[in-house]
Each structure stands twice: as structure tokens, then as C-alpha cells.
Amino acid sequence: MNKIIHWAGRNSLGGLLLLAVVLIVVLPMSLELFRLNLVGKYLCYAFVALGLVMLWGYGGVLSLGQGVFFGLGGYGMAMFLKLEASDPITTRIQTTPGIPDFMDWNQITALPLWWKPFQSFPLTLALILTVPTLLAFIIGFAMFKRRVSGVYFAIITQAVSLILTVLIVGQQGFTGGVNGMTDLKTLLGWDTRTDSAKLILYFVTVGLLLASIVLCTWIQKSKLGTLLLAMRDKEDRVRFSGYDVAMFRVFAFCLAAFLAAVGGALFTLQVGFMSPSLVGIVPSIEMVIFAAVGGRMSLVGAVYGTLLVNYGKSVFSESFPDLWLFMMAAMFLGVVLAFPDGLAGLYTSRVQPLLVRLVHRVRQSRAAPAAPPSPPPVVASSTPSLLDT
């Protein structure tokens, strides 16, 4: 038992194993399907939080526009699902059958050329992963090569998020506008609205999330992760050592965009819609809060932070519909002021020392020599001996 406690307290894989047990065993057994589906939706946001840990926590670059990449991944999946739901038989009452309904409402008579690649599922998956990553590469290369960082880079990412939101809303005939893309029912003929489908999608999300944590942990423990930390603390020293700081930051930005796109695609499958409200500045800032509450240096903490913040939003909005925004703000301020390093810092400063002391006490109790048995007490006999006579 003491070996298990010591491993969980000292090894980072202990936290990952505990998270896996919570997500795979505890939550499915203790929550009804509706609540479990909500948790699955929250876990889609956790992909963005993981990317922010790598970009902000390790790379020292704060991005306030991760909703852009989350939205691109979500819209990519939504475009495929919308085309599947818009077959000529289902849309035969439209003026132009075979195209999405919002295109028909806006008097578009043919499917746009840039929509056609999303008729293929493998090509859709490739575009979901490559388009956000390529956009991140272009933005990162243009900014980091000119040594734009800090608050200036954060403002630029906010501007990109605002531009994409305005573009989606303005091009209603091609994107669905403010309403977004709705009525997404099937994936390759598989009804994603059934209870069994929701359960399967939940476990797929958990599996991909755990795999992403393993990937990011491997990067952190590699030379690349060491260089990211060094660039965050001593950028000039790393540059003078001959490393291209800009390209390492571009890599971290692309990795964060890649993870956010995966989360956005899974979100569309879980929820069944995608809208521009998930792309703008406000959701991007909320995604940063997920990482801050969990701990911007902890991958597992980012997942717990995402779950905590979104659970608080659900509970407060259900119980206190008029005050839930103030209660959320109070929770954010309380966590930041009381635990500057987030939930991961709370674990490191409070829980981990308790585990270490517990292991030490168990080892001491086992190493202490056993006390020798005491001799039996001498009891005077009541029978007289020969010396007494």
C-alpha cells in the first residue's frame, strides 16, 4: 500500500491514472446519462486547456483567441454532418434539393466549391486537423519572427477571434450566420442522438483526452519541453545558445491549435450543433480561465479546472439564474487569490506533503525493531519449601 501511495505522490502518472479512473469508472457509474453527456461536453473544452498549458504554462505565450481553432474544428465537423443531413431526398421540399437549408433560404442554388471537400469523411478529418494548425502556423510565424509577444500577441489573437466571428455571422448563406449549423443528427448513417451513441461518444472523448495528456507529457519530458521552459524564463540566453526561439513558439502555438480543433470537432458530435458564440472573445477568455483554475503548469489540473468551472456554471445558472454570473466571478477571484497556482498548486502544497508524510510513517513503523518480549512475572508460591522448615 505504501508503494502505491508513494507512486501516486511522486510520479506524475499517478495523477493521470487517478483521472482515468474518475472519468472511466466513477463518473459513468454515478451520473445519469444527461449529466454524463454534460461532462463529455466539458471534456471537449479540456482539449483547449491542455493546449494552453503547453503554450502559456510552458511556452510563456498567452493566447486569448483559442476559440478560433476550437470553432474551426467544430465547424469542419458540422459541415460534414450538415451535408449528410441535406441529401436530396430529405431536402426535396427545398427550392434546390441537396444543399443545406440555410443556403436555400438565402437563395443559393448550388453547393459552394469550398464546401465540396466536406462531402468526404476522411478528407473532413484531415481538414479539421490541418486547417487550424496551418492558420496557427501563419499567425505564429508572422508574429514570433518579428518578436511580437506578451500582451501584444494576446491582443492580436483577440482581434483574430473577433474577425472570424464577424465573418461567420456576416456570411449567413455559407455558414448559417448567428444561428450556426443545427439539426446535426447522424455520422455516416449512425444516429448520434441515441443513448448508446452518447455513451460511446463520451468514452471516445475520454480516450482521446487521455491520449493527448500522454502526448503532452512526453513533450514536456523531452528536450523540446525543456527548451520551452528555458525560453519562457530566459529567452535571450536560449537565443544566444543558437536555438530559433520563434520556431519553437510556433510549434507550441500549432500544438495548442491542433488540440483545440480536436476538442471542437468532438463538441459538435456531442452537442449536435455549432454556432459563432463558441468562437468569439468571451469563450476564448473562458478557456484561459479553465487552465488558470486548474493550474497553468499541470495537464491533469487543466482537466479538473475545466470540469470545475463548467460544473459551477451549470449549477449556478440552474439554481440562481439571476446571480450566477456574479457567483462565477466570485469563484474565479477566490481561486486565483487563495490558490495562485490553481488546483495543481493546491495538490502540490497540501495533498502531496500529506502523502509523503504518510509514506514516511508507514516505512518507519515497518523498519522499527520489534520490542523483546518481557519475562513472565515471578509469582510467590503458597506451598512451603524445605528451606522454610
Residue pairs with C-beta under 8 A, 6 or more apart in sequence:
1 362
2 358
2 359
2 362
2 363
2 366
5 355
5 358
5 359
5 362
6 355
6 356
6 359
7 13
7 14
8 14
8 15
8 17
8 18
8 355
9 352
9 355
9 356
9 359
10 356
12 217
12 300
15 298
15 300
15 347
16 210
16 213
16 214
16 217
16 300
18 300
19 210
19 213
19 300
19 303
19 304
20 206
20 210
23 43
23 206
23 209
23 210
24 203
24 206
27 36
27 39
28 36
28 199
28 202
31 39
33 195
33 198
33 199
36 198
36 199
36 202
37 198
37 202
37 270
38 310
38 314
39 202
39 307
40 198
40 201
40 202
40 205
40 206
40 270
41 267
41 270
41 271
41 310
42 306
42 307
42 310
42 311
43 202
43 205
43 206
43 209
43 266
43 303
43 306
43 307
44 205
44 263
44 264
44 266
44 267
44 270
45 70
45 263
45 267
45 287
45 290
45 306
45 310
46 209
46 263
46 290
46 302
46 303
46 306
46 307
47 208
47 209
47 212
47 259
47 260
47 262
47 263
47 266
48 66
48 67
48 69
48 70
48 256
48 259
48 260
48 263
48 287
48 290
49 287
49 290
49 291
49 294
49 302
49 303
49 305
49 306
50 209
50 212
50 213
50 216
50 259
50 299
50 302
50 303
51 66
51 255
51 256
51 257
51 258
51 259
51 260
52 63
52 66
52 256
52 287
52 288
52 290
52 291
52 296
52 302
53 216
53 291
53 296
53 297
53 298
53 299
53 302
54 216
54 219
54 220
54 228
54 252
54 255
54 256
54 259
55 61
55 62
55 63
55 252
55 253
55 255
55 256
56 62
56 63
56 288
56 291
56 296
57 291
57 295
57 296
57 297
57 298
58 220
58 225
58 228
58 229
58 232
58 252
58 297
59 228
59 231
59 232
59 248
59 249
59 252
59 253
60 149
60 228
60 231
60 232
60 233
60 235
61 149
61 153
61 249
61 252
61 253
62 150
62 153
62 154
62 288
63 153
63 154
63 157
63 253
63 256
63 284
63 288
64 154
64 155
64 157
64 158
64 161
64 281
64 284
64 285
64 288
65 156
65 157
65 158
65 159
65 160
65 161
65 281
65 284
66 157
66 256
66 257
66 260
66 284
66 287
66 288
67 161
67 278
67 279
67 280
67 281
67 283
67 284
67 287
68 132
68 135
68 157
68 160
68 161
68 164
68 279
68 284
69 132
69 135
69 136
69 256
69 257
69 258
69 260
69 261
69 264
70 260
70 261
70 263
70 264
70 267
70 278
70 279
70 283
70 287
71 164
71 168
71 264
71 274
71 276
71 278
71 279
72 128
72 131
72 132
72 135
72 164
72 261
72 264
73 128
73 129
73 132
73 260
73 261
73 262
73 263
73 264
73 265
74 264
74 265
74 267
74 268
74 274
74 278
75 168
75 175
75 181
75 264
75 268
75 274
76 118
76 124
76 127
76 128
76 131
76 261
76 264
76 265
77 124
77 128
77 264
77 265
77 268
77 269
77 274
78 180
78 181
78 184
78 268
78 273
78 274
79 115
79 118
79 124
79 181
80 118
80 119
80 121
80 124
81 181
81 184
81 185
81 186
81 187
81 268
81 269
82 100
82 181
82 183
82 184
83 100
83 111
83 115
83 118
83 119
84 186
84 187
84 188
85 183
85 184
85 185
85 186
86 98
86 99
86 100
86 101
87 98
88 97
88 98
91 97
91 98
91 99
91 101
91 104
94 101
94 104
95 104
95 107
95 109
96 103
96 104
96 108
96 109
96 110
98 111
99 108
99 110
99 111
100 176
100 181
101 183
102 172
102 173
102 176
102 177
102 179
102 181
103 111
103 173
103 174
106 172
106 173
107 173
108 173
108 174
112 174
115 174
117 123
117 124
117 127
118 124
118 127
121 188
128 261
128 262
128 264
128 265
129 258
129 261
129 262
131 261
132 257
132 258
132 260
132 261
133 254
133 257
133 258
133 261
135 257
136 250
136 253
136 254
136 256
136 257
136 258
137 250
137 253
137 254
139 156
139 157
139 160
139 253
140 249
140 250
140 253
140 254
141 246
141 250
143 149
143 153
143 156
144 245
144 246
144 247
144 249
144 250
144 253
145 246
147 246
148 156
149 249
157 284
158 281
158 284
161 279
161 280
161 281
161 284
162 280
162 281
164 279
165 276
165 279
165 280
165 281
167 175
168 175
168 176
168 177
168 276
168 279
169 175
169 177
169 178
169 276
170 177
171 177
172 178
175 181
175 276
176 182
176 275
177 276
178 275
178 276
179 275
180 273
180 274
180 275
180 276
180 277
181 273
181 274
181 275
182 272
182 273
183 272
183 273
184 192
184 268
184 272
184 273
184 274
185 191
185 192
185 193
185 272
186 192
187 269
190 197
191 197
192 198
192 201
192 269
192 272
193 272
198 270
201 266
201 269
201 270
202 270
204 266
205 266
205 270
208 262
208 266
209 303
212 259
212 262
213 299
213 300
213 303
216 255
216 299
217 299
219 225
219 255
220 299
224 248
224 251
227 238
227 243
227 248
228 248
228 252
230 237
230 238
231 238
231 243
231 245
231 248
231 249
235 245
238 245
239 245
264 274
264 278
267 274
267 278
268 274
277 283
286 309
289 305
289 309
289 332
290 302
290 305
290 306
290 309
290 310
291 302
291 305
292 305
292 336
292 342
293 305
293 308
293 309
293 332
293 335
293 336
293 342
293 343
294 300
294 301
294 302
294 303
294 304
294 305
294 306
294 308
294 342
294 343
294 344
295 301
295 302
295 305
295 341
295 342
295 343
295 344
295 345
296 302
296 342
297 341
297 344
298 342
298 343
298 344
300 344
301 342
301 343
301 344
301 347
304 343
305 342
305 343
308 343
309 328
309 331
309 332
312 327
312 328
312 331
313 324
313 328
316 323
316 324
316 327
316 328
317 324
320 327
335 342
335 343
339 345
339 346
341 348
341 349
